[in-house]
């Protein structure tokens, strides 16, 4: 199965030019770990509170908490809303997590 995603004008849409095969080939745990890292990293970088972030994504605070704890896998619409609220490409939510810097 190949999933093709793209972004145009802030909205997600299916397209043949933008493919996320590396995400599909990973185990769900690793993809979730990356997603949670980038959501929290970018949200903090932008200075957005969890309440504001939930409002920007139209996710409930409880729903967002479940995603951030890795207890719920967000659907495509939620992922698009998250990427839009963080002003980053959808694909970036699944990029490698940087190694921790020594204290």
C-alpha positions in Angstrom: 0.0 0.0 0.0 1.3 3.4 -0.9 -0.1 6.6 0.7 0.4 9.8 -1.2 0.0 13.1 0.6 0.5 16.7 -0.2 -0.1 20.2 1.0 -1.5 23.0 -1.1 -2.6 26.3 0.4 -2.5 24.9 4.0 -4.8 22.0 3.2 -3.8 18.4 2.8 -4.7 16.5 -0.4 -3.9 13.3 -2.2 -1.2 13.7 -4.8 1.2 11.5 -6.7 4.2 13.8 -6.2 4.6 13.6 -2.4 5.2 10.1 -1.0 6.0 9.1 2.6 7.3 5.5 2.0 9.8 5.7 4.9 6.9 6.3 7.3 5.0 3.4 6.0 8.0 1.1 6.4 8.6 1.9 10.0 7.0 0.3 12.9 4.2 2.2 14.5 6.0 2.7 17.8 8.9 4.5 16.1 6.6 6.7 13.9 4.6 7.6 17.0 7.8 8.5 19.0 8.9 10.8 16.1 5.5 12.4 15.8 5.3 13.1 19.6 8.8 14.5 19.6 8.3 16.9 16.7 4.9 18.1 18.0 6.2 18.9 21.4 9.5 20.4 20.1 7.9 22.7 17.5 5.0 23.6 19.8 7.5 24.7 22.5 9.7 26.4 19.9 6.6 28.5 18.8 5.6 29.1 22.4 2.1 27.6 21.9 0.4 26.3 25.0 -1.3 22.9 24.9 -4.7 24.5 25.2 -4.0 26.9 22.3 -2.6 24.1 20.2 -5.7 22.0 20.8 -7.8 24.9 19.7 -5.6 25.5 16.6 -5.9 21.9 15.5 -9.6 21.6 16.4 -8.7 18.5 18.5 -10.1 18.1 22.0 -7.5 18.6 24.8 -8.2 14.9 25.8 -7.6 13.8 22.2 -4.4 15.7 22.0 -3.2 14.2 25.3 -3.9 10.7 24.0 -1.9 11.4 20.9 1.0 12.9 22.9 1.0 9.9 25.2 1.1 7.5 22.3 -2.3 6.1 23.3 -4.1 7.1 20.1 -2.9 7.2 16.5 -4.1 10.4 14.8 -6.0 10.1 11.5 -4.9 11.9 8.3 -7.1 15.0 9.0 -5.7 15.3 12.5 -2.1 15.0 11.2 -2.8 17.7 8.6 -4.3 20.0 11.2 -1.3 19.4 13.5 1.2 20.1 10.7 -0.7 23.3 9.7 -0.9 24.5 13.3 2.9 23.9 13.7 3.6 25.6 10.3 5.6 22.7 9.1 5.3 20.1 6.3 3.4 16.9 7.2 6.4 14.8 6.3 8.5 16.7 8.9 6.4 15.3 11.7 8.1 11.9 11.0 11.7 13.0 10.5 14.5 11.4 12.5 14.7 12.7 16.1 18.1 14.4 16.7 20.4 12.8 19.2 20.3 14.3 22.6 22.9 16.9 23.3 25.2 16.3 26.3 24.0 18.3 29.4 
